[in-house]
Amino acid sequence: MIPLGASHPLELAKTKMPSICCDSLVLGGGLAGAAAASALAKRGADVLLCEACPELAHKASGNAYGLIMPYITDRPSNFERAYSAGFTFTRELLTGDLAKSSLFHPSGGIQLPSTQRLERLVATQNPLLSPCTVHRVSAEEASQLSGIEVSSKAFYASEAGFVSPRDLVHAMVKHSVKVKTSSRAVSLQRTAGLWRTEISTGEVVESQSVVLCAAHESTSLDCAQLLPVEAVRGQTLLLSPTAHSQQLKTLLCFDGYITPESSGLHLAGALYRHQDHRTEALSEDSTEILERLRRWTPSLFPAGTAPQAARACFRTSTFDRLPYVGALPDFSSMRSEAQSYQSGTDLLARVQMRPLPGMYVSLGHGSRGLNSCPMSGEIVARLISNEPLGALSDVAQILSPERLALRILSAAVA
Ligand SMILES: Cc1cc2nc3c(=O)[nH]c(=O)nc-3n(C[C@H](O)[C@H](O)[C@H](O)COP(=O)(O)OP(=O)(O)OC[C@H]3O[C@@H](n4cnc5c(N)ncnc54)[C@H](O)[C@@H]3O)c2cc1C
């Protein structure tokens, strides 16, 4: 390509591009981005949040309601530790700092034994590891608690509830966060100790740190292209209540879920469609959600019920179903180094972990973003502010993107 001269109009336009300066730039205006921006702003940082869409919470975080349910298990695992900590963190945020916004519907939740794992768990007496009070309940107790007829043993989580993710996003960025919508980050470069992020408006944002919270779309940016993520399609429905469904007092979770009526509607979801990139809501998916619901509670909605509205969106899944949260290593240069070795043994000992200075991520929150995003925002803010991680240090280690190193390096030499 022939280089353009410095006086060429395109080159002049580049040098004249207006610059915006801030301490931290957060990319992505969903739950993850709003949580990180809010946690940084609380520490007095000058934070700019850029969202590609014309409004915040337009993608996965745009459902009418989302459930905050604990992960129910009797086995310790990284998944259990991370989501237990996240559940507690989100509950404290909603009933503490954000209590005045009255966002949280503390309905409690019934979990039906819809998988083999849950069937086994409901049948044993093993102590549960849930972060809040979860009881095994008989069918009669489940019916009494939920207000509708339940025909199997179940679990009851008294501290579960639901919230509008969109309202939560807006509540989190309400104070001290500057927001720019219709502003997609298109490229990032690090020069002279600062990140220069070009956004789709033609402006360039200069910041000391960048927090990448653009879910699966993050991988369109060079620095995150090696992160293994999958966009998994799901769908939610809004249903007008029936005389019977109005009796439902708690969340009801099965191989789907439904909320109690709120503002004249129930929300039901959600399906996991892999390798399906269709963005529009599908009538066959609405039918499937309602059929699953009828299998557990046949009389809640009559056959042939049509939803008031349906919405499709994509969760971002990771290889181990845990989000990537924390400082982002420079995987590209680590991979190049790995490729220069003859053998793939001891790669982790030979290739040094190199961070991309000032680059952080909070993405891959899967189907439990209401549990994980607020806590992840706090972890990122503590890392950027050089604060001790305290009680979150264990979880921060579990969620660190450094756990990807072996995968990425091994693939490079395979
Ligand atoms: C059908 C369905 C039902 C769900 N139900 C629940 C539930 O009940 N409970 C629960 O806890 N979780 C639920 N989830 C999961 C939850 O919605 C997600 O985990 C959460 O919303 C993820 O938030 P996020 O900010 O990471 O992603 P998103 O909300 O997708 O936000 C990412 C944002 O980044 C923006 N963006 C992309 N590229 C760029 C760029 N280059 N520059 C700037 N901005 C960019 C996007 O426009 C988007 O707004 C559900 C998910 C689905 C799909």
The ligand as a Tripos MOL2 file, in Angstrom:
@<TRIPOS>MOLECULE
LIG
   53    58     1     0     0
SMALL
NO_CHARGES

@<TRIPOS>ATOM
      1 C1        -32.2060  -15.4550   27.6530 C.3       1 LIG1
      2 C2        -31.3160  -15.1170   28.8120 C.ar      1 LIG1
      3 C3        -31.8110  -15.1290   30.1120 C.ar      1 LIG1
      4 C4        -30.9780  -14.8240   31.1960 C.ar      1 LIG1
      5 N1        -31.4870  -14.8670   32.4740 N.ar      1 LIG1
      6 C5        -30.6740  -14.5890   33.5140 C.ar      1 LIG1
      7 C6        -31.1550  -14.6430   34.8540 C.ar      1 LIG1
      8 O1        -32.3130  -14.9340   35.1020 O.2       1 LIG1
      9 N2        -30.2800  -14.3700   35.8740 N.ar      1 LIG1
     10 C7        -28.9720  -14.0560   35.6330 C.ar      1 LIG1
     11 O2        -28.2120  -13.8260   36.5800 O.2       1 LIG1
     12 N3        -28.4830  -13.9890   34.3780 N.ar      1 LIG1
     13 C8        -29.3110  -14.2480   33.3280 C.ar      1 LIG1
     14 N4        -28.8210  -14.2090   32.0620 N.ar      1 LIG1
     15 C9        -27.4040  -13.8690   31.8760 C.3       1 LIG1
     16 C10       -27.1780  -12.3770   31.9800 C.3       1 LIG1
     17 O3        -28.1440  -11.7110   31.2060 O.3       1 LIG1
     18 C11       -25.7590  -12.0660   31.4850 C.3       1 LIG1
     19 O4        -24.8310  -12.8450   32.1860 O.3       1 LIG1
     20 C12       -25.4060  -10.6050   31.6700 C.3       1 LIG1
     21 O5        -26.4060   -9.7780   31.1440 O.3       1 LIG1
     22 C13       -24.0580  -10.3290   31.0110 C.3       1 LIG1
     23 O6        -23.7890   -8.9660   31.0730 O.3       1 LIG1
     24 P1        -22.6080   -8.3590   30.1990 P.3       1 LIG1
     25 O7        -22.5090   -6.9280   30.5750 O.co2     1 LIG1
     26 O8        -21.4070   -9.2140   30.3270 O.co2     1 LIG1
     27 O9        -23.0920   -8.5330   28.6930 O.3       1 LIG1
     28 P2        -24.1000   -7.6540   27.8250 P.3       1 LIG1
     29 O10       -25.2970   -7.2860   28.5900 O.co2     1 LIG1
     30 O11       -24.2900   -8.4010   26.5510 O.co2     1 LIG1
     31 O12       -23.2970   -6.3140   27.5800 O.3       1 LIG1
     32 C14       -22.2020   -6.2180   26.7040 C.3       1 LIG1
     33 C15       -22.3310   -4.8630   26.0490 C.3       1 LIG1
     34 O13       -21.1480   -4.5660   25.3140 O.3       1 LIG1
     35 C16       -21.5360   -3.8180   24.1920 C.3       1 LIG1
     36 N5        -20.4300   -3.8660   23.2320 N.ar      1 LIG1
     37 C17       -20.0620   -4.8930   22.4170 C.ar      1 LIG1
     38 N6        -18.9610   -4.5790   21.7140 N.ar      1 LIG1
     39 C18       -18.6110   -3.3180   22.0840 C.ar      1 LIG1
     40 C19       -17.5480   -2.4590   21.7270 C.ar      1 LIG1
     41 N7        -16.6040   -2.8350   20.8510 N.pl3     1 LIG1
     42 N8        -17.5100   -1.2210   22.2830 N.ar      1 LIG1
     43 C20       -18.4530   -0.8330   23.1970 C.ar      1 LIG1
     44 N9        -19.4800   -1.6250   23.5780 N.ar      1 LIG1
     45 C21       -19.5540   -2.8640   23.0610 C.ar      1 LIG1
     46 C22       -22.7950   -4.5150   23.7280 C.3       1 LIG1
     47 O14       -23.5520   -3.6750   22.8700 O.3       1 LIG1
     48 C23       -23.4730   -4.8080   25.0410 C.3       1 LIG1
     49 O15       -24.3730   -3.7950   25.4390 O.3       1 LIG1
     50 C24       -29.6280  -14.4890   30.9640 C.ar      1 LIG1
     51 C25       -29.1320  -14.4660   29.6640 C.ar      1 LIG1
     52 C26       -29.9390  -14.7800   28.5890 C.ar      1 LIG1
     53 C27       -29.3720  -14.7610   27.2090 C.3       1 LIG1
@<TRIPOS>BOND
     1     1     2 1
     2     2     3 ar
     3     2    52 ar
     4     3     4 ar
     5     4     5 ar
     6     4    50 ar
     7     5     6 ar
     8     6     7 ar
     9     6    13 1
    10     7     8 2
    11     7     9 ar
    12     9    10 ar
    13    10    11 2
    14    10    12 ar
    15    12    13 ar
    16    13    14 ar
    17    14    15 1
    18    14    50 ar
    19    15    16 1
    20    16    17 1
    21    16    18 1
    22    18    19 1
    23    18    20 1
    24    20    21 1
    25    20    22 1
    26    22    23 1
    27    23    24 1
    28    24    25 2
    29    24    26 1
    30    24    27 1
    31    27    28 1
    32    28    29 2
    33    28    30 1
    34    28    31 1
    35    31    32 1
    36    32    33 1
    37    33    34 1
    38    33    48 1
    39    34    35 1
    40    35    36 1
    41    35    46 1
    42    36    37 ar
    43    36    45 ar
    44    37    38 ar
    45    38    39 ar
    46    39    40 ar
    47    39    45 ar
    48    40    41 1
    49    40    42 ar
    50    42    43 ar
    51    43    44 ar
    52    44    45 ar
    53    46    47 1
    54    46    48 1
    55    48    49 1
    56    50    51 ar
    57    51    52 ar
    58    52    53 1
@<TRIPOS>SUBSTRUCTURE
     1 LIG1         1 GROUP 0 **** ****
